[in-house]
Amino acid sequence: MKYFLYILLVIATIMTGFNVSQIDFNAPFSEESKVAFIAILAALCVIILVSILLISKAIERKYKENKQ
């Protein structure tokens, strides 16, 4: 599962970068730019949630080590 989470982070980062390139900065509220903004927001949510999960797993591991 650890590798899956890291792959998911990489995909979300690539998706964010791709969608930033799709934004038309001359007309940021056009239809295509709105879709890109939504996709960027979704990718950032994935990055935040996966980061929280990885941190919680690391804390759990350290807690189990100290408990023994």
N, CA, C and O atoms as CSV, one atom per row, in Angstrom:
chain,resi,resn,atom,element,x,y,z
A,1,MET,N,N,0.830,-1.191,0.000
A,1,MET,CA,C,0.000,0.000,0.000
A,1,MET,C,C,0.877,1.258,0.000
A,1,MET,O,O,0.485,2.307,-0.511
A,2,LYS,N,N,2.063,1.126,0.582
A,2,LYS,CA,C,2.964,2.266,0.658
A,2,LYS,C,C,3.336,2.760,-0.740
A,2,LYS,O,O,3.317,3.961,-1.007
A,3,TYR,N,N,3.672,1.829,-1.625
A,3,TYR,CA,C,4.052,2.209,-2.983
A,3,TYR,C,C,2.871,2.803,-3.750
A,3,TYR,O,O,3.042,3.729,-4.542
A,4,PHE,N,N,1.688,2.273,-3.513
A,4,PHE,CA,C,0.477,2.804,-4.159
A,4,PHE,C,C,0.272,4.258,-3.771
A,4,PHE,O,O,-0.076,5.080,-4.619
A,5,LEU,N,N,0.481,4.587,-2.503
A,5,LEU,CA,C,0.286,5.965,-2.047
A,5,LEU,C,C,1.304,6.906,-2.678
A,5,LEU,O,O,0.974,8.034,-3.044
A,6,TYR,N,N,2.545,6.436,-2.802
A,6,TYR,CA,C,3.561,7.278,-3.438
A,6,TYR,C,C,3.272,7.468,-4.933
A,6,TYR,O,O,3.477,8.554,-5.474
A,7,ILE,N,N,2.805,6.430,-5.581
A,7,ILE,CA,C,2.426,6.544,-6.995
A,7,ILE,C,C,1.265,7.516,-7.149
A,7,ILE,O,O,1.231,8.319,-8.081
A,8,LEU,N,N,0.311,7.433,-6.220
A,8,LEU,CA,C,-0.835,8.346,-6.250
A,8,LEU,C,C,-0.389,9.797,-6.070
A,8,LEU,O,O,-0.921,10.701,-6.715
A,9,LEU,N,N,0.582,10.012,-5.197
A,9,LEU,CA,C,1.127,11.362,-5.016
A,9,LEU,C,C,1.785,11.877,-6.290
A,9,LEU,O,O,1.601,13.038,-6.658
A,10,VAL,N,N,2.541,11.035,-6.957
A,10,VAL,CA,C,3.212,11.439,-8.194
A,10,VAL,C,C,2.182,11.761,-9.275
A,10,VAL,O,O,2.313,12.761,-9.981
A,11,ILE,N,N,1.163,10.918,-9.405
A,11,ILE,CA,C,0.127,11.154,-10.414
A,11,ILE,C,C,-0.615,12.453,-10.126
A,11,ILE,O,O,-0.890,13.223,-11.046
A,12,ALA,N,N,-0.942,12.704,-8.864
A,12,ALA,CA,C,-1.649,13.940,-8.511
A,12,ALA,C,C,-0.788,15.165,-8.782
A,12,ALA,O,O,-1.298,16.202,-9.205
A,13,THR,N,N,0.512,15.052,-8.541
A,13,THR,CA,C,1.416,16.170,-8.820
A,13,THR,C,C,1.511,16.437,-10.315
A,13,THR,O,O,1.487,17.589,-10.748
A,14,ILE,N,N,1.618,15.384,-11.092
A,14,ILE,CA,C,1.666,15.532,-12.553
A,14,ILE,C,C,0.352,16.122,-13.064
A,14,ILE,O,O,0.351,16.979,-13.948
A,15,MET,N,N,-0.760,15.660,-12.504
A,15,MET,CA,C,-2.074,16.170,-12.904
A,15,MET,C,C,-2.203,17.660,-12.580
A,15,MET,O,O,-2.778,18.422,-13.357
A,16,THR,N,N,-1.667,18.065,-11.435
A,16,THR,CA,C,-1.695,19.484,-11.074
A,16,THR,C,C,-0.892,20.307,-12.073
A,16,THR,O,O,-1.355,21.341,-12.553
A,17,GLY,N,N,0.305,19.844,-12.379
A,17,GLY,CA,C,1.146,20.568,-13.339
A,17,GLY,C,C,0.523,20.651,-14.719
A,17,GLY,O,O,0.583,21.694,-15.369
A,18,PHE,N,N,-0.075,19.559,-15.170
A,18,PHE,CA,C,-0.722,19.556,-16.480
A,18,PHE,C,C,-1.879,20.545,-16.513
A,18,PHE,O,O,-2.032,21.293,-17.477
A,19,ASN,N,N,-2.693,20.549,-15.462
A,19,ASN,CA,C,-3.856,21.434,-15.455
A,19,ASN,C,C,-3.490,22.900,-15.282
A,19,ASN,O,O,-4.220,23.780,-15.737
A,20,VAL,N,N,-2.366,23.171,-14.628
A,20,VAL,CA,C,-1.894,24.562,-14.563
A,20,VAL,C,C,-1.549,25.052,-15.961
A,20,VAL,O,O,-1.764,26.220,-16.287
A,21,SER,N,N,-1.016,24.164,-16.781
A,21,SER,CA,C,-0.680,24.557,-18.154
A,21,SER,C,C,-1.935,24.727,-19.021
A,21,SER,O,O,-1.861,25.347,-20.082
A,22,GLN,N,N,-3.069,24.197,-18.596
A,22,GLN,CA,C,-4.301,24.310,-19.369
A,22,GLN,C,C,-5.083,25.594,-19.070
A,22,GLN,O,O,-6.031,25.919,-19.785
A,23,ILE,N,N,-4.697,26.317,-18.030
A,23,ILE,CA,C,-5.401,27.550,-17.660
A,23,ILE,C,C,-5.037,28.649,-18.643
A,23,ILE,O,O,-3.866,28.875,-18.947
A,24,ASP,N,N,-6.061,29.321,-19.131
A,24,ASP,CA,C,-5.863,30.477,-20.000
A,24,ASP,C,C,-5.832,31.707,-19.097
A,24,ASP,O,O,-6.874,32.155,-18.620
A,25,PHE,N,N,-4.632,32.256,-18.861
A,25,PHE,CA,C,-4.500,33.364,-17.920
A,25,PHE,C,C,-5.063,34.668,-18.474
A,25,PHE,O,O,-5.248,35.624,-17.721
A,26,ASN,N,N,-5.339,34.725,-19.770
A,26,ASN,CA,C,-5.989,35.898,-20.340
A,26,ASN,C,C,-7.480,35.887,-20.062
A,26,ASN,O,O,-8.101,36.944,-19.956
A,27,ALA,N,N,-8.060,34.702,-19.943
A,27,ALA,CA,C,-9.474,34.555,-19.616
A,27,ALA,C,C,-9.619,33.439,-18.569
A,27,ALA,O,O,-10.028,32.323,-18.891
A,28,PRO,N,N,-9.275,33.760,-17.305
A,28,PRO,CA,C,-9.238,32.695,-16.298
A,28,PRO,C,C,-10.606,32.128,-15.922
A,28,PRO,O,O,-10.676,31.070,-15.297
A,29,PHE,N,N,-11.676,32.795,-16.283
A,29,PHE,CA,C,-13.004,32.305,-15.934
A,29,PHE,C,C,-13.751,31.724,-17.121
A,29,PHE,O,O,-14.975,31.598,-17.095
A,30,SER,N,N,-13.002,31.369,-18.169
A,30,SER,CA,C,-13.628,30.699,-19.306
A,30,SER,C,C,-13.914,29.254,-18.920
A,30,SER,O,O,-13.466,28.777,-17.877
A,31,GLU,N,N,-14.660,28.567,-19.769
A,31,GLU,CA,C,-15.108,27.206,-19.437
A,31,GLU,C,C,-13.940,26.232,-19.281
A,31,GLU,O,O,-13.929,25.428,-18.349
A,32,GLU,N,N,-12.961,26.295,-20.180
A,32,GLU,CA,C,-11.815,25.389,-20.091
A,32,GLU,C,C,-10.988,25.664,-18.841
A,32,GLU,O,O,-10.484,24.734,-18.212
A,33,SER,N,N,-10.849,26.925,-18.483
A,33,SER,CA,C,-10.079,27.266,-17.290
A,33,SER,C,C,-10.800,26.811,-16.024
A,33,SER,O,O,-10.150,26.415,-15.056
A,34,LYS,N,N,-12.128,26.861,-16.017
A,34,LYS,CA,C,-12.881,26.399,-14.853
A,34,LYS,C,C,-12.652,24.909,-14.625
A,34,LYS,O,O,-12.477,24.468,-13.489
A,35,VAL,N,N,-12.654,24.139,-15.705
A,35,VAL,CA,C,-12.401,22.701,-15.598
A,35,VAL,C,C,-10.989,22.466,-15.053
A,35,VAL,O,O,-10.784,21.595,-14.208
A,36,ALA,N,N,-10.034,23.233,-15.530
A,36,ALA,CA,C,-8.657,23.087,-15.058
A,36,ALA,C,C,-8.549,23.445,-13.575
A,36,ALA,O,O,-7.846,22.767,-12.826
A,37,PHE,N,N,-9.238,24.503,-13.148
A,37,PHE,CA,C,-9.218,24.880,-11.736
A,37,PHE,C,C,-9.821,23.788,-10.858
A,37,PHE,O,O,-9.292,23.496,-9.786
A,38,ILE,N,N,-10.907,23.189,-11.296
A,38,ILE,CA,C,-11.542,22.109,-10.540
A,38,ILE,C,C,-10.615,20.904,-10.453
A,38,ILE,O,O,-10.500,20.287,-9.394
A,39,ALA,N,N,-9.959,20.566,-11.545
A,39,ALA,CA,C,-9.030,19.429,-11.542
A,39,ALA,C,C,-7.824,19.707,-10.645
A,39,ALA,O,O,-7.338,18.801,-9.967
A,40,ILE,N,N,-7.340,20.941,-10.635
A,40,ILE,CA,C,-6.230,21.314,-9.751
A,40,ILE,C,C,-6.658,21.179,-8.298
A,40,ILE,O,O,-5.911,20.656,-7.471
A,41,LEU,N,N,-7.844,21.645,-7.991
A,41,LEU,CA,C,-8.358,21.545,-6.623
A,41,LEU,C,C,-8.497,20.085,-6.194
A,41,LEU,O,O,-8.150,19.731,-5.067
A,42,ALA,N,N,-9.001,19.241,-7.088
A,42,ALA,CA,C,-9.141,17.819,-6.782
A,42,ALA,C,C,-7.768,17.164,-6.550
A,42,ALA,O,O,-7.607,16.370,-5.623
A,43,ALA,N,N,-6.802,17.495,-7.380
A,43,ALA,CA,C,-5.460,16.922,-7.223
A,43,ALA,C,C,-4.806,17.391,-5.924
A,43,ALA,O,O,-4.126,16.615,-5.253
A,44,LEU,N,N,-5.011,18.648,-5.574
A,44,LEU,CA,C,-4.455,19.145,-4.322
A,44,LEU,C,C,-5.109,18.474,-3.120
A,44,LEU,O,O,-4.441,18.220,-2.117
A,45,CYS,N,N,-6.403,18.183,-3.206
A,45,CYS,CA,C,-7.085,17.443,-2.140
A,45,CYS,C,C,-6.492,16.045,-1.991
A,45,CYS,O,O,-6.297,15.561,-0.876
A,46,VAL,N,N,-6.208,15.408,-3.112
A,46,VAL,CA,C,-5.601,14.071,-3.066
A,46,VAL,C,C,-4.228,14.143,-2.412
A,46,VAL,O,O,-3.889,13.297,-1.585
A,47,ILE,N,N,-3.445,15.136,-2.772
A,47,ILE,CA,C,-2.111,15.289,-2.205
A,47,ILE,C,C,-2.195,15.496,-0.699
A,47,ILE,O,O,-1.430,14.889,0.051
A,48,ILE,N,N,-3.105,16.338,-0.250
A,48,ILE,CA,C,-3.252,16.605,1.184
A,48,ILE,C,C,-3.712,15.358,1.928
A,48,ILE,O,O,-3.157,15.026,2.976
A,49,LEU,N,N,-4.719,14.662,1.401
A,49,LEU,CA,C,-5.237,13.478,2.082
A,49,LEU,C,C,-4.220,12.344,2.147
A,49,LEU,O,O,-4.097,11.677,3.175
A,50,VAL,N,N,-3.497,12.124,1.064
A,50,VAL,CA,C,-2.487,11.065,1.065
A,50,VAL,C,C,-1.334,11.434,2.001
A,50,VAL,O,O,-0.776,10.562,2.668
A,51,SER,N,N,-0.978,12.700,2.055
A,51,SER,CA,C,0.071,13.136,2.974
A,51,SER,C,C,-0.348,12.911,4.425
A,51,SER,O,O,0.452,12.453,5.240
A,52,ILE,N,N,-1.590,13.230,4.744
A,52,ILE,CA,C,-2.104,12.989,6.092
A,52,ILE,C,C,-2.061,11.497,6.409
A,52,ILE,O,O,-1.677,11.107,7.512
A,53,LEU,N,N,-2.450,10.667,5.456
A,53,LEU,CA,C,-2.427,9.223,5.674
A,53,LEU,C,C,-1.010,8.709,5.902
A,53,LEU,O,O,-0.792,7.881,6.787
A,54,LEU,N,N,-0.049,9.182,5.123
A,54,LEU,CA,C,1.339,8.758,5.299
A,54,LEU,C,C,1.894,9.198,6.653
A,54,LEU,O,O,2.620,8.444,7.302
A,55,ILE,N,N,1.558,10.404,7.077
A,55,ILE,CA,C,2.019,10.893,8.378
A,55,ILE,C,C,1.397,10.079,9.507
A,55,ILE,O,O,2.073,9.741,10.479
A,56,SER,N,N,0.109,9.766,9.379
A,56,SER,CA,C,-0.546,8.981,10.430
A,56,SER,C,C,0.030,7.566,10.503
A,56,SER,O,O,0.158,7.006,11.592
A,57,LYS,N,N,0.378,6.987,9.354
A,57,LYS,CA,C,1.014,5.663,9.346
A,57,LYS,C,C,2.391,5.711,10.020
A,57,LYS,O,O,2.758,4.788,10.747
A,58,ALA,N,N,3.141,6.772,9.781
A,58,ALA,CA,C,4.454,6.917,10.405
A,58,ALA,C,C,4.317,7.075,11.923
A,58,ALA,O,O,5.100,6.498,12.677
A,59,ILE,N,N,3.338,7.842,12.367
A,59,ILE,CA,C,3.095,8.006,13.800
A,59,ILE,C,C,2.684,6.673,14.414
A,59,ILE,O,O,3.133,6.324,15.506
A,60,GLU,N,N,1.838,5.934,13.720
A,60,GLU,CA,C,1.405,4.623,14.218
A,60,GLU,C,C,2.596,3.670,14.361
A,60,GLU,O,O,2.696,2.943,15.349
A,61,ARG,N,N,3.487,3.677,13.387
A,61,ARG,CA,C,4.672,2.834,13.426
A,61,ARG,C,C,5.563,3.177,14.623
A,61,ARG,O,O,6.041,2.288,15.327
A,62,LYS,N,N,5.778,4.475,14.842
A,62,LYS,CA,C,6.616,4.902,15.962
A,62,LYS,C,C,5.952,4.581,17.295
A,62,LYS,O,O,6.633,4.217,18.254
A,63,TYR,N,N,4.649,4.710,17.362
A,63,TYR,CA,C,3.920,4.381,18.588
A,63,TYR,C,C,4.061,2.890,18.908
A,63,TYR,O,O,4.267,2.516,20.063
A,64,LYS,N,N,3.951,2.059,17.901
A,64,LYS,CA,C,4.082,0.607,18.113
A,64,LYS,C,C,5.503,0.245,18.525
A,64,LYS,O,O,5.691,-0.660,19.338
A,65,GLU,N,N,6.514,0.933,17.981
A,65,GLU,CA,C,7.907,0.671,18.346
A,65,GLU,C,C,8.163,1.046,19.808
A,65,GLU,O,O,8.840,0.317,20.533
A,66,ASN,N,N,7.622,2.181,20.230
A,66,ASN,CA,C,7.833,2.644,21.603
A,66,ASN,C,C,7.039,1.825,22.606
A,66,ASN,O,O,7.420,1.736,23.774
A,67,LYS,N,N,5.960,1.236,22.175
A,67,LYS,CA,C,5.106,0.452,23.063
A,67,LYS,C,C,5.763,-0.850,23.454
A,67,LYS,O,O,5.532,-1.362,24.550
A,68,GLN,N,N,6.582,-1.390,22.566
A,68,GLN,CA,C,7.203,-2.691,22.829
A,68,GLN,C,C,8.307,-2.594,23.784
A,68,GLN,O,O,8.932,-3.603,24.110
